[in-house]
Amino acid sequence: MTETSKKPNWFDISMDAWALAAESNMVIAMRMGSLAQGGPSALREADRMVTEKVAANLVLGCDLMTGKLGSNPEAIVSGSIAHYSKCVVANRKRLSSTLAAQMPESGSERE
């Protein structure tokens, strides 16, 4: 994400949106793998995913209604991208560490 400036411009906003899309795709891929395994952990992940999405949308809606994101289109779009980016980055880090913990130690799978 680019540094938040006092007046975001559309180029920086588009780059932030592109970065959010790329990171979101990584999270989607990791979640699909987790959900495909099934079991109680997949059920917890699905529940967490829906709960987080509803909560993120509610918070963003409140921020929009109260003017917390600003009043011009650039500020609103930039703030919305920043809001969702925090959630996506946190999920990528969490899912990455979860997947790393599930991986077998190197060399032990081919004995």
PyMOL commands that set and color helices and strands:
alter all, ss='L'
color gray80, all
select helices_A, chain A and resi 10-37+39-66+73-102
alter helices_A, ss='H'
color red, helices_A
deselect
rebuild
show_as cartoon
